[in-house]
Amino acid sequence: MAEADFETYFHERASRFSSFYKSEKVARLLGRGPMYDRLEAAVYTAQALGVTSVLDVGCGSGPLFAPLAGQGIRVTGFDPADNMVAMAKREAAKFPGLVDVRQHGWEDLEDVDSYDLAMALGVFDYVDDAAGLLSRMGRAANHVVASFPAPGIRLELRKIRYGARGVVVHPYRATDFAGLAARAGMKEAGRYPLGQAGFVVHFTRPSVD
Ligand SMILES: C[S@@+](CC[C@H](N)C(=O)[O-])C[C@H]1O[C@@H](n2cnc3c(N)ncnc32)[C@H](O)[C@@H]1O
């Protein structure tokens, strides 16, 4: 039930959520700076790894498309929410032949060794089976980059806001990632703090140096 509410929540709020990407300055004034910080950390990791293909899990309106496709990186984004997919398709059309958008949830991700890197920004926050999601991403790509929210007053407020719509928000501490990685058959390879807001974590398969 909670996972269906997660999809519905963002379907109904797609325009409002994506509007934070219109102006970084305004978003930061409104306390949404971590949305930009996590994008930057994810794109930085893609560049540092020299990847040529990325899977964008829960791509939303497609804020990762321009920074990745602009560097010639092929992107496949997917999201189950109708309104998010409509916006993502419009964004993808700006990068002909480089960005593909699909409509489904992570539960239907069956790709194996299909991408260099799988990303999920703002998704683990709402997923009950985090190890299930991470292991599917780790099956699709050698490298995984994902954001996680930290506990704190902002998260408590978000829990109340989202909880009223049946969406559960999961906080993570720095000490949680090694265990999560192990449950998913992955290992933690790096971590970038997002101030007090949370973390962007880089996971790899155990066989990757
Ligand atoms: C907080 S938004 C983040 C969107 C985008 N990644 C970003 O950084 O702007 C979470 C996204 O996860 C999507 N979502 C909901 N249920 C999902 C599922 N089962 N699998 C994958 N994504 C899902 C929502 O529709 C929404 O677009």
PDBQT file of the ligand as one rigid body, heavy atoms in Angstrom, charges set to zero:
ROOT
HETATM    1  C1  LIG A 301      11.410  12.620  -4.914  1.00  0.00    +0.000 C 
HETATM    2  S1  LIG A 301      11.006  12.167  -6.551  1.00  0.00    +0.000 S 
HETATM    3  C2  LIG A 301      12.645  12.216  -7.281  1.00  0.00    +0.000 C 
HETATM    4  C3  LIG A 301      12.618  12.361  -8.774  1.00  0.00    +0.000 C 
HETATM    5  C4  LIG A 301      13.998  12.528  -9.433  1.00  0.00    +0.000 C 
HETATM    6  N1  LIG A 301      14.819  11.358  -9.220  1.00  0.00    +0.000 N 
HETATM    7  C5  LIG A 301      14.683  13.764  -8.888  1.00  0.00    +0.000 C 
HETATM    8  O1  LIG A 301      15.770  13.635  -8.293  1.00  0.00    +0.000 OA
HETATM    9  O2  LIG A 301      14.143  14.857  -9.087  1.00  0.00    +0.000 OA
HETATM   10  C6  LIG A 301      10.701  10.410  -6.408  1.00  0.00    +0.000 C 
HETATM   11  C7  LIG A 301      10.309   9.750  -7.705  1.00  0.00    +0.000 C 
HETATM   12  O3  LIG A 301      10.171   8.342  -7.496  1.00  0.00    +0.000 OA
HETATM   13  C8  LIG A 301       9.078   7.910  -8.277  1.00  0.00    +0.000 C 
HETATM   14  N2  LIG A 301       8.541   6.604  -7.824  1.00  0.00    +0.000 N 
HETATM   15  C9  LIG A 301       7.408   6.334  -7.114  1.00  0.00    +0.000 A 
HETATM   16  N3  LIG A 301       7.258   5.000  -6.972  1.00  0.00    +0.000 NA
HETATM   17  C10 LIG A 301       8.315   4.408  -7.600  1.00  0.00    +0.000 A 
HETATM   18  C11 LIG A 301       8.703   3.059  -7.862  1.00  0.00    +0.000 A 
HETATM   19  N4  LIG A 301       7.975   2.031  -7.393  1.00  0.00    +0.000 N 
HETATM   20  N5  LIG A 301       9.826   2.828  -8.593  1.00  0.00    +0.000 NA
HETATM   21  C12 LIG A 301      10.567   3.857  -9.075  1.00  0.00    +0.000 A 
HETATM   22  N6  LIG A 301      10.255   5.162  -8.865  1.00  0.00    +0.000 NA
HETATM   23  C13 LIG A 301       9.135   5.431  -8.150  1.00  0.00    +0.000 A 
HETATM   24  C14 LIG A 301       8.075   9.040  -8.132  1.00  0.00    +0.000 C 
HETATM   25  O4  LIG A 301       7.070   8.978  -9.119  1.00  0.00    +0.000 OA
HETATM   26  C15 LIG A 301       8.973  10.255  -8.237  1.00  0.00    +0.000 C 
HETATM   27  O5  LIG A 301       9.141  10.676  -9.577  1.00  0.00    +0.000 OA
ENDROOT
TORSDOF 0
